[in-house]
Amino acid sequence: MIEKIKQFFREVKLEGAKVVYPGKDELIGSTWVVIITVLFVSIFLGIVDLSLSRLVKWALG
């Protein structure tokens, strides 16, 4: 059982060495994409929420 655990951690270390981390410029670019996407989606959902709440208020009374 101990040997299986050791083998697992050896494999984890080998796989971790294969990981390619993004550079600073790529990371900054990706961050801006995420921020802009979140802003657009939140504005869209805010408009949909406002519209639906007004529709429900109109329908109920």
Secondary structure as the mmCIF struct_conf table of DSSP 4:
data_model
#
loop_
_struct_conf.conf_type_id
_struct_conf.id
_struct_conf.beg_label_comp_id
_struct_conf.beg_label_asym_id
_struct_conf.beg_label_seq_id
_struct_conf.end_label_comp_id
_struct_conf.end_label_asym_id
_struct_conf.end_label_seq_id
HELX_RH_AL_P HELX_RH_AL_P1 ILE A 2 ALA A 17
TURN_TY1_P TURN_TY1_P1 LYS A 18 LYS A 18
HELX_RH_AL_P HELX_RH_AL_P2 LYS A 24 LEU A 60
#
